[in-house]
Amino acid sequence: MEKRYLLLKCGSGSKPLPIDCFTASDMSEAQEAVKWLEHHHPERQELHLEPGEFFELLVEEHCPPEKWEDALAELELNRRKKSS
């Protein structure tokens, strides 16, 4: 059964930045999806890590609903800013 994952960029003392949301069958496949994104989308600056930064994958079913919805809303807002 597929699950929804949220990719966050963390570190540098700042609030985690939602980068993408996708489905995968398990955490292993989700981690491979992150590698795929990095490899196939080098133009996406948010996929480049600076010293002290790291990626975090949240699984929807293990995340409080309000935190999940807030992160998705921020992700959508960031996408709209980029397309403007």
C-alpha positions in Angstrom: 0.0 0.0 0.0 1.4 3.4 -1.0 1.9 6.1 1.6 2.3 9.8 1.3 5.6 11.3 2.2 6.7 14.9 2.7 10.2 15.9 2.0 11.6 18.6 4.3 14.9 20.5 4.3 16.1 21.0 7.9 19.1 22.5 9.7 20.9 25.8 9.9 18.7 26.7 12.9 15.8 27.6 10.6 12.2 26.2 10.3 12.0 23.0 8.2 11.3 23.9 4.5 8.7 21.7 2.8 10.2 20.7 -0.6 8.0 18.1 -2.1 5.2 15.6 -1.4 5.0 12.2 -3.1 3.8 8.6 -2.7 5.9 5.6 -2.2 5.4 2.0 -1.0 7.8 2.3 1.9 10.6 4.4 3.4 13.2 2.8 1.2 11.4 3.7 -1.9 10.8 7.3 -0.6 14.6 7.6 0.1 15.2 6.5 -3.5 12.7 9.1 -4.7 14.8 11.8 -3.0 17.9 10.6 -4.7 16.0 10.6 -8.0 14.8 14.1 -7.5 18.4 15.3 -6.7 19.8 13.6 -9.8 17.1 14.6 -12.3 16.4 18.1 -11.0 19.8 19.7 -10.4 18.2 23.1 -11.1 16.1 23.0 -8.0 18.2 24.9 -5.4 16.2 23.5 -2.5 17.5 20.1 -3.3 21.1 21.2 -2.6 22.3 20.9 1.0 24.6 23.3 2.7 26.8 22.2 5.6 24.6 21.4 8.6 21.5 20.8 6.5 19.7 17.5 6.0 16.5 16.1 4.5 13.8 14.6 6.6 11.0 12.4 5.3 7.6 12.5 7.1 5.1 9.8 6.6 1.5 11.2 6.6 0.2 8.5 8.9 2.9 9.3 11.6 2.4 13.1 11.4 -0.2 15.1 13.3 -2.8 16.2 10.8 -2.4 19.9 11.6 1.4 19.7 11.0 0.8 17.8 7.8 -1.7 20.3 6.5 0.4 23.3 7.5 3.4 21.9 5.6 1.3 21.2 2.5 -0.1 24.7 2.6 3.5 26.2 2.9 4.6 23.9 0.0 1.8 25.2 -2.2 2.5 28.8 -1.3 6.2 28.4 -2.1 5.3 26.8 -5.5 3.0 29.7 -6.3 5.8 32.2 -5.5 8.2 30.4 -7.8 5.7 30.3 -10.7 4.9 34.1 -10.4 
